[in-house]
Each structure stands twice: as C-alpha cells, then as structure tokens.
C-alpha cells in the first residue's frame, strides 16, 4: 500500500511542475516563429550587404579622386617656381616674350591641375582658418585682428581636401 501512496505523490509533483512551466506551443506556431526569426536574419544580412556595397563604391570613388594626390603635391613646387620665375623676369626687365612664355607654361600647368580637381586656397584679406592656413608669423596691422595680410606660399585643395595649407602672415593689434 505504501507503494500506491507514493505514486500519487510523485504524480502530483509532476503536475505542479507542469503548471509552473509555460504551456507548450503547438509545433506549427514554433515553426512560424523560427521562420520569422530566419526571415529577420536574412533581411538584416541583405541590408548589411547593401551597406557594404555602398561603402565599397564610395571607397572606390574616393580612391580614384585622390589616387593622384602624391604626384600633384610634387608638382605644386613647380607651379611655385614658375611664379617666382615670372616675378624675377619682371624685376630684371626680361624680354616680354620670356615673361609671356613663363606665364603661358604656368597657366597650362594650373589648368591641368584644375582639370584634376586642384584648386588654390584663397587667403589674402580673408580671416585666418587653421584648417586651411598655416600661420608662420603675426604682424601688427591697422586693420582687424586675425586677417591674413601676406601669403608666403599658396595652399591647395584636391576635391575639397587640403593637400597643402597656405603659409600666411596674420594681422595682430
């Protein structure tokens, strides 16, 4: 008899445990949940892949735009040299033909650089901006403070990115 009494007690314990557990869902409902979860994973993966493609296209575009940066920065001192040569030719009263020739070569070189996205940074009489200008000195000046009064070396941008800042002298009071 004692064996019979133990069985109902275990049965009651099992029933109590079953009541504490969440009710089991039908198999079809479980499959629907798994399908929805897999669908969400797939959609996230597709979105990640689409973002990856866009990022790679942008990286490729930027690579193409800035691939020539090294050679362009090496050409900038040549442009500066032509400017100094023209100034020297004017001071020495060199022939008009020589001055025109230097100006023409400089213009051609500047046009090629512009064609490839290189632009001069405007500096003279502009407010000093540390992002595009490099102040090498400050001079007392009658005008407002923080304005560029002399440009020692021209600065350039390539597709909006500074590749050489302008070296400038800034006014102070």
Beta strands, then each sheet from edge to edge (+ up, - down):
strand 1: 118-120
strand 2: 133-140
strand 3: 148-153
strand 4: 156-158
strand 5: 161-164
strand 6: 166-172
sheet 1: 1+ 4- 5+
sheet 2: 2+ 6+ 3-
end
